[in-house]
Amino acid sequence: MIDHIGYHYYQDTDGRKFLPADENRVHLVTDIRKLDQARGDELAAVVGIPRGDDALLEAAALFHQGASSHPVERVVAISEGLLLAAARLRDKLGVPGPTEQHVLGYRDKVTMKDRLREHGIRVPDYAPFTESAAQRLLARHGRVVAKPRRGESSVGIAFLDSPDDLRRFLAGAAHADVTPDAYEVEERIDGTLFHIDSVVSEGVPLAATAGRSIEETTSYRHLGAFRDVAVGPGETLDRLLRFNREVLACLPHFSGVTHHEAFLSEDEVVFCEIGGRPGGGGIIPGFHSRTGVNLDEMAVRAHLGEEIARPAPPSDHLTGYALVYAPPGRLETDLTPPATDWIIDTQLRFQVGDVMPRPTGWNQAAATVTVRGQSEAEVTSRLDQVIDMLQDRLRGRSGKWG
């Protein structure tokens, strides 16, 4: 197993391990800052390395292979940034599971659109990034967006609405990294961004929910809160789930969990991107609340080659989550919201006394709170209550419920 989120994510809220000791011998490579979480009888050996060092990660994994008296049977990774590294290890060790060529289809934004376009899926007009490609797409569509091809959490995304924007982007400090192999450019789609989260068996969704992003995923840049609300029954949900089935049918080898983003307008549904892993924010607790299924566990099972059982259909209640970002400084007030019957999960990145850096990615919220409700309007209202309270606390006010 290669990991950088911490080993406590590989169990449910009751402490039931996804890799029980009577069935598994786990050799773990994890973030050195998360070593304190590496506990359990199933752990045969643990190596901690600095996060982000791919060469050292592979060396640590191969050290496990050489030091073990048992051959490696599977390679498990559930985080987006580790999917390609895990695939390369499988290829090198000759073990079953998603190969590098498979993973590129849901990790590299150009490759995924190349493959889906061949199957007739509507994707944005796109190209590997060059100045001439950006100019051509800008002239054709009026607005474009530049993205890292294998980026995460909306880091590095630039909206280019004019030739001046393009010139400023190219003159920026990060321009040396903006190469055709590292970046893409695509038309900016007019439509609402939705996501569809699925448990999948061989390209067929067994259960799926959809959600709507109310704010841009780049709201962290100005410290604005981000809200995401599940889509209730109706035509919108039907269109999204139908499009999701069409996209997944293009990935017949895939079993596990997908996080699929798409733009929806009155006229069409347009593909944005797809990840072969659970979504972030409050998607995992929200999906669990409605189906009883933990998406992390389903991803682990898929990498172990186990059969993916069909979850129960999503329940009638809806869920949503809020990401609240904090300005840089020391946290003076506990951000834990009061217990209610409609807050189903709270994740706090900081404790009182911690120094909080300015967020540099969508996933760096000070607090992530997931709620439930009977309608989209009720979920949104409850998210607004949570956001107001947490932002008041971050400003040094009482932050009580209204």
C-alpha positions in Angstrom: 0.0 0.0 0.0 1.3 3.5 -0.9 -0.4 6.3 1.0 -0.1 9.9 1.9 -3.4 10.7 3.6 -2.8 8.6 6.8 -3.6 5.0 7.6 -6.7 5.8 9.7 -8.5 6.4 6.5 -8.4 2.6 5.8 -11.1 1.8 8.3 -14.6 2.9 8.9 -15.9 5.2 11.7 -16.4 2.2 14.0 -12.8 1.2 13.6 -13.4 -1.8 11.3 -10.3 -2.3 9.1 -10.6 -2.4 5.3 -7.6 -4.7 5.4 -8.2 -7.1 8.3 -5.2 -9.0 9.8 -6.7 -12.4 9.2 -6.8 -11.8 5.5 -3.8 -9.5 4.7 -0.2 -8.8 5.3 0.2 -5.1 4.6 3.5 -3.5 3.7 2.9 0.3 3.9 4.7 3.2 2.4 3.2 6.4 4.0 3.9 10.1 4.5 6.6 10.3 7.2 4.3 12.8 9.0 1.6 10.2 9.3 3.7 7.4 10.8 1.8 7.7 14.1 -1.3 6.4 12.4 0.4 3.2 11.1 -1.0 0.7 13.7 -2.5 -2.7 13.4 -1.7 -6.4 13.4 -2.1 -6.5 9.6 0.9 -4.3 9.2 4.0 -6.4 8.4 6.3 -3.4 7.8 6.0 0.4 7.5 8.3 2.9 5.8 7.8 6.7 6.1 9.0 9.0 3.3 8.5 12.7 2.6 5.4 13.3 0.6 5.9 14.1 -3.1 9.2 12.3 -3.7 8.2 9.8 -6.4 11.6 8.2 -6.8 11.9 7.6 -3.1 8.4 6.2 -3.0 9.2 3.6 -5.6 12.5 2.8 -3.9 10.6 2.3 -0.6 8.0 0.0 -2.3 10.8 -2.1 -3.9 12.5 -2.3 -0.5 9.4 -3.9 0.9 9.3 -6.3 -2.1 12.9 -7.4 -1.5 12.7 -7.6 2.3 9.4 -9.6 2.4 9.3 -13.4 2.6 6.0 -13.2 0.7 5.6 -12.1 -2.9 3.6 -8.9 -3.5 0.1 -9.9 -4.7 -1.5 -6.4 -5.0 -0.6 -2.7 -5.0 -3.2 -0.5 -3.3 -3.5 3.3 -3.6 -6.7 5.4 -3.2 -5.3 9.0 -3.5 -5.4 10.7 -6.9 -1.8 11.7 -6.8 -0.6 8.1 -6.2 -2.7 6.3 -8.8 0.0 6.5 -11.5 2.8 5.6 -9.1 0.8 2.5 -8.1 0.2 1.5 -11.7 3.9 1.8 -12.5 4.7 -0.5 -9.6 2.1 -3.0 -10.8 3.7 -3.0 -14.2 7.2 -3.3 -12.8 6.3 -6.1 -10.3 3.9 -7.9 -12.7 1.0 -7.9 -10.3 -2.7 -7.6 -11.3 -4.6 -4.4 -11.3 -4.9 -1.1 -13.3 -1.9 -0.6 -15.5 -0.2 2.7 -16.3 -2.0 2.8 -19.7 -5.3 2.2 -18.0 -4.7 4.9 -15.3 -3.7 7.5 -17.9 -7.3 7.4 -19.1 -8.6 8.8 -15.9 -5.5 10.7 -14.6 -4.1 12.7 -17.6 -6.6 15.3 -18.9 -5.5 15.1 -22.5 -5.4 11.3 -22.7 -8.8 11.0 -21.1 -10.4 13.4 -23.5 -8.6 11.8 -26.5 -10.1 8.4 -25.6 -13.6 9.6 -24.8 -13.8 11.7 -28.0 -13.0 8.6 -30.0 -16.2 7.1 -28.5 -18.3 10.1 -29.4 -18.4 11.7 -25.9 -18.8 15.5 -26.1 -15.6 17.0 -24.6 -14.4 20.6 -24.7 -12.3 21.7 -27.6 -8.8 21.2 -26.2 -5.1 20.8 -27.0 -1.8 20.2 -25.2 -0.7 23.7 -24.1 1.3 25.8 -26.5 1.0 29.5 -27.0 -0.3 29.0 -30.6 -2.8 26.4 -29.4 -4.1 28.8 -26.7 -4.3 31.7 -29.2 -6.2 29.5 -31.7 -8.7 28.3 -29.0 -9.1 31.8 -27.6 -9.9 33.2 -31.0 -12.4 30.3 -31.6 -14.2 30.4 -28.3 -13.5 33.8 -26.7 -12.6 32.2 -23.3 -10.3 29.3 -22.4 -8.9 27.7 -19.3 -5.3 26.3 -18.8 -5.0 23.3 -16.5 -2.2 21.1 -15.3 -2.7 17.8 -17.2 -2.3 15.7 -14.0 -3.2 18.4 -11.5 -5.2 18.1 -8.3 -7.5 20.3 -6.2 -7.7 23.1 -8.9 -4.1 24.0 -8.3 -2.5 25.8 -11.2 -5.8 26.5 -13.1 -5.9 29.8 -15.0 -8.9 31.3 -16.7 -7.9 33.2 -19.8 -10.6 35.5 -21.1 -8.5 37.7 -23.5 -5.2 37.8 -25.3 -4.0 40.1 -22.4 -4.8 37.3 -19.9 -2.8 34.9 -22.0 0.2 37.2 -22.1 0.1 37.7 -18.3 -0.2 33.9 -17.8 2.8 33.3 -20.0 4.8 36.0 -18.3 4.1 34.5 -14.8 6.7 32.9 -12.6 5.4 29.4 -13.3 5.7 29.7 -17.0 8.7 27.4 -17.1 6.4 24.5 -16.1 3.8 25.3 -18.7 4.8 22.8 -21.4 2.6 20.6 -23.6 3.5 17.6 -21.5 2.5 19.3 -18.3 -0.5 21.6 -19.3 -3.5 21.6 -21.5 -5.7 24.4 -22.8 -9.4 24.0 -23.5 -12.6 26.0 -24.2 -14.3 27.3 -21.2 -17.8 25.8 -21.1 -20.9 27.8 -20.3 -22.8 25.6 -17.9 -23.1 24.5 -14.3 -20.5 22.2 -12.9 -21.8 18.9 -11.5 -20.1 15.8 -10.2 -21.3 12.2 -10.3 -19.8 9.7 -7.8 -20.1 6.0 -8.6 -19.3 2.5 -7.5 -18.4 0.8 -10.7 -17.9 -2.8 -11.9 -16.3 -3.3 -15.3 -17.5 0.0 -16.6 -21.0 -0.3 -15.2 -22.1 2.0 -12.4 -23.7 0.0 -9.6 -24.7 3.0 -7.6 -24.3 6.7 -8.2 -25.1 10.1 -6.7 -24.8 13.6 -8.2 -23.9 16.9 -6.7 -23.8 20.6 -7.8 -20.9 22.9 -7.1 -22.4 26.2 -6.2 -19.1 28.1 -6.1 -16.1 27.9 -8.4 -13.5 25.3 -7.2 -11.0 28.1 -7.1 -12.9 30.0 -4.4 -10.1 29.2 -2.0 -8.0 31.9 -3.7 -10.1 34.7 -2.2 -11.0 32.7 0.9 -14.6 32.3 -0.2 -16.5 29.3 1.2 -17.3 26.5 -1.2 -20.7 24.7 -1.2 -21.8 21.5 -2.9 -25.3 20.1 -2.8 -26.7 16.7 -3.9 -29.1 16.7 -6.8 -32.6 15.5 -6.1 -34.8 13.3 -8.3 -35.8 14.8 -11.6 -34.7 15.6 -15.2 -31.4 17.1 -14.2 -30.4 14.0 -12.2 -31.6 11.7 -15.0 -29.5 13.5 -17.6 -26.4 13.4 -15.4 -26.7 9.7 -14.6 -27.3 8.9 -18.2 -24.2 10.8 -19.3 -22.2 9.1 -16.5 -23.2 5.7 -17.9 -22.1 6.7 -21.4 -18.7 7.8 -20.1 -18.1 4.8 -17.9 -19.0 2.5 -20.8 -15.9 3.8 -22.5 -13.8 2.4 -19.5 -14.9 -1.3 -19.7 -11.8 -2.4 -17.8 -12.5 -0.2 -14.8 -13.8 -1.4 -11.4 -13.8 0.7 -8.3 -14.9 4.2 -7.6 -15.1 7.2 -10.0 -15.5 10.9 -9.4 -16.8 12.4 -12.7 -17.3 16.1 -13.4 -19.4 17.4 -16.2 -21.0 20.7 -17.3 -24.7 20.9 -17.8 -26.6 23.5 -19.9 -30.0 23.5 -21.4 -28.7 22.2 -24.6 -26.1 19.6 -23.7 -23.9 17.8 -21.1 -20.2 18.3 -21.6 -17.4 16.2 -20.1 -15.0 18.0 -17.8 -12.9 15.2 -16.2 -13.0 11.9 -14.4 -10.9 10.4 -11.6 -10.6 6.8 -10.7 -10.9 7.5 -7.0 -13.3 8.8 -4.4 -14.2 12.5 -4.5 -12.9 14.9 -1.9 -14.6 17.3 0.5 -17.7 15.8 2.0 -18.5 13.3 -0.8 -17.4 10.2 1.1 -19.6 10.8 4.2 -22.4 12.0 2.0 -22.4 8.9 -0.1 -22.2 6.7 3.0 -25.1 8.5 4.5 -27.3 7.8 1.5 -26.1 4.3 0.5 -24.3 2.8 3.6 -21.2 2.4 1.4 -17.7 3.8 2.2 -16.1 4.8 -1.1 -12.6 4.4 0.3 -13.4 0.8 1.1 -14.8 0.2 -2.4 -11.6 1.6 -3.9 -9.4 -0.7 -1.7 -11.5 -3.7 -2.6 -11.2 -3.0 -6.3 -7.4 -2.8 -6.0 -7.4 -6.1 -4.1 -9.3 -7.7 -7.0 -12.4 -8.4 -4.9 -15.9 -8.4 -6.3 -17.7 -5.2 -6.0 -21.2 -5.8 -4.5 -24.1 -3.7 -5.7 -24.9 -1.0 -3.0 -28.4 -0.2 -2.0 -30.0 2.6 -4.1 -29.4 6.1 -2.6 -32.0 7.0 0.1 -34.4 9.8 -0.4 -32.7 12.3 1.8 -30.0 14.6 0.3 -26.6 15.7 1.5 -24.2 18.6 0.9 -20.9 19.9 2.3 -19.2 23.2 2.9 -15.5 24.0 2.7 -14.6 27.0 4.9 -11.1 28.6 4.3 -9.2 30.5 6.9 -6.9 33.6 6.5 -3.3 33.0 7.5 -2.7 33.3 11.2 -3.1 31.4 14.5 -6.4 29.7 15.2 -7.9 31.2 18.4 -11.3 29.5 18.6 -12.4 25.9 18.3 -14.2 25.3 14.9 -16.2 22.2 16.0 -19.9 22.9 15.3 -22.5 22.0 17.9 -24.0 18.5 17.6 -27.2 18.4 15.6 -29.2 15.6 13.9 -28.4 17.0 10.5 -24.6 17.5 10.7 -23.3 14.1 9.7 -19.5 14.7 9.5 -17.0 17.3 10.4 -13.3 17.4 9.4 -11.1 20.0 11.0 -7.6 20.7 9.6 -6.5 22.8 12.5 -6.8 22.8 16.3 -6.7 25.9 18.6 -3.2 27.3 18.7 -2.2 26.0 15.2 -0.7 28.4 12.7 -2.8 28.3 9.6 -1.0 29.0 6.2 -3.0 30.6 3.4 -4.7 27.8 1.4 -3.1 27.0 -1.9 -5.6 24.4 -3.1 -9.3 23.5 -3.0 -8.6 20.7 -0.5 -7.0 22.9 2.1 -10.1 24.1 3.9 -9.8 24.8 7.6 -13.1 22.9 8.1 -15.2 20.6 6.0 -18.8 20.0 7.2 -21.3 17.6 5.7 -25.0 18.0 6.3 -28.2 16.2 5.4 -31.7 17.5 4.5 -34.9 16.6 2.7 -34.5 19.0 -0.2 -31.7 20.9 -2.0 -33.1 24.1 -0.5 -32.9 22.7 3.1 -29.4 21.4 2.6 -28.2 24.7 1.2 -29.8 26.6 4.1 -28.1 24.4 6.6 -24.7 24.8 4.8 -25.2 28.6 5.0 -25.8 28.4 8.8 -22.6 26.4 9.2 -20.6 28.7 7.1 -21.8 31.8 8.9 -20.9 30.3 12.3 -17.5 29.1 11.3 -16.6 32.4 9.5 -17.7 34.3 12.7 -15.4 32.1 14.8 -12.5 32.7 12.4 -13.1 36.5 12.8 -12.9 36.1 16.6 -16.7 36.4 17.2 -18.9 34.0 19.1 -20.1 32.1 16.0 -23.4 30.9 17.6 -26.3 29.6 15.7 -28.8 32.2 14.6 
